[in-house]
């Protein structure tokens, strides 16, 4: 790999990738698989709590950016840093993977009172696996399952960023960038984000969690 790429800015490398009909794939590999590997590792770990999806994440981002002769790269305007822009694409891909993994998996049944050892997996009288968890694990699992069942990528992204400690103004900026990365112009404000949380996301989460409790008799 040409180590001279390390002396170039993101914009210079993007110009190399998109010039000459996108022939400089070596530059693209450097940008995604080397320069921004730490950022992608961080995004992957925040969502999955391990790095098992990292290789697939890098490949998916590479093919997403390469699609239609590097369409997204050609339309990157630098309104956000390239690292932040790439992280938003990575978050979107990871959320899709979470939904894919859980598509045919029902929420497990948690026992929270009579479990001698938290975290053990036992066989129930019905022959299904039962995971015994602490009360904190129980609440976290309810929340994670409820977020998955929202089936709204914008809301899922907003909740994840809130859990990571982002303020409403920061989430508004991320949402604008997230839509822009998909070729859509949308404006968000701090007040608008607060309204979405209070009037839409939180009531829907509470409703889903209540239904989960009734469905699985927690």
Secondary structure, DSSP 8 states (H G I E B T S, - for coil): --GGGGGS-HHHHHHHHHSGGG--HHHHHHIIIIITHHHHHHHHHHHHSSSTTHHHHHHHHHHHHHHHHHHHHHT--SSS-HHHHHHHHHHHHHHHHHHHHHTT-----EE-SS-SSTT-EEE-TTS-EEEE--HHHHHHHHHHHHHHHT--HHHHHHHHHHHTT--HHHHHHHHHHHHHHTT------HHHHHHHIIIIIHHHHHHHHHHHHHHHT-
